[in-house]
Amino acid sequence: MAAAVITVDLREIRNLAKRLDDAALDPSARSELLAGAASILEAGSFKRFSTKEDPEGKRWEDIAEKTRKRYESKGLPARPPLVLSGILRKSLRSEVAADAHSAMVGATMTYAAVHQFGWPEKNIPARPYLGMSKADARDVTDAVADYMARRFA
């Protein structure tokens, strides 16, 4: 009778499993990792006030002529959208959830959602400033990879 002998060496799999266990993130480490990622997204949102583009790279609509005239009537210079006083931009915040399983980035001003999503009834177009651009995604991916590489080192 013909026979074949198969030998399975599980040492490599066990070594890999141990390395993965060693790299498992406890709540403190998850919080640190998420805070770093959220910080990158917060910085990307902050930058959009200068580039005047949404996370997909689409230019924001300029301010309406009516708004421009209102600024002029008050002796104010016409400014780009969302930067009249800078308060909205300064209100950007990131925060890690208490369970360290998620993080969020947002703005604390009550009118923040109006600018993010628009308000058709008042003819205010959406000018998204929150979100993840392709560059933000690359930066977050790189930061996570760097963080994990340090944990495996």
N, C-alpha and C positions, 0 to 999 in steps of 0.2 A: 504494500500500500504506500502511496506517495503521501507525504505530509509536509507541512510548512510550519515553521516555528516563528511566532511573532512575539517580540519582546517590547514592552512599552516602558519607557523611562519617564516617570512623572516628576523627576527632580526639577526640570526646567519649569514645568507648570506650577509646581509648589513654590519655587523661587519667585515666579512672577506674581502668584497670589499673595505671597508675603510682602512683596514690594508694593502691590496695590493696597494691601491692608495698612502698611506703614504710611502710605500717602493719603489715606482716607482723611477727610477734613472734619475736624470737630467743629462745634458751633463757633468757637473763637476764630479758627482759621477760615471757615466759610464767611464769617462776617468781614474779616480782613480782605478776602478775595473779592467779595461783592462790593465792599466800599471802594476798592480800587477801580472796579469796572464802572460803578456808578459815577465816580469822579471823572472818568474819561467821558462818559455820556453827558455829564453836566457841563464839562468844558466844551464839548461839541455844540451843545445847545447855546452856550454863551457866545461862541464864535459866530453862530448864525445871525446874531444881531448885527455883526459887522459885514458879513457876506450878503445878508438880505436874501438868503436862499433857504428853502426847506431841506429836510434831511435827504431828499432825493436829488437835490441840486437845482430845483425849479425856483426861479426868481419870484420873490414876493411881489404882489401888485403894489404899485406906488400909491401914495396917499391920494385920496379923491380931491378934485379941484375945490369942492366945498370945504373940505378940511383945511386945505392950503390957505384958502381965503379967511377962514376962521382964525388960523394962526396969525396971519398978517394983520387982521383987525385987532388982535390983542398985542400986536408989536412983537410977536414971536417969529423966529425964522422957521421956514418950512423945513421940517426934518424928515428923514426917512421913516418908513413905517416902524412902529414899536419902539422908537428911541427918543420920544419927546423929552422925557425926564431921566430915563435910564433906570427907573424904579423896577419895572418888570424884569429887566435883565439882572439887576442886583438881587431880585427875590428868588432866583434859581437856587434850588436846594436838592441834595441827594440824601437818601436815608436808607439804611438797611433794616429790614423787618426784625422784630424781636427774636423770631425763631431762626434767623440767619439763613433762610431759604430763598429770600428774594430781596430785591432792592428797587427803589423807585427814584425817578428824577422828576421834578416838577417845579412850578413857580407858586409862590405863596399869595400873590395878589388876587383879589376876588375876580378881577376881569381877565385873568390869564387864559381861561378857557375860551373867551370870546375871540381872542387873537389866534389861538391855536386852531379852533374849529370854525370861526366865522360866526356871523349873526345875520342871516338873510333879511330879517325884518328891518334891520337898521342899515342894510347895504354895507356891512363890514365883511370883507372877504377873509377867508381863512389864510393865515400866514403862519404855517406850522414852524415852530422853533424847537419843539421837543421831538425826540425820536432818535433813531440810529441811522446815520449815514453809512455808506460803504466804508469810508475812512474810519469812522467810529468803530464799526464792526471789526475791521482789521486791527485797530489799536486794542480793542478789548480782547480779541483772540490772542494777540501777541502777549498781552499782559497776563492772561490766564496761562498760556504756555510757559512763559517765564516763571510764573509763580509755581506751577507744578514741577518744572524742571528743577527749581531750587529744592522742592520737597523730595524729589527723587535723588538728588545729589548725595 
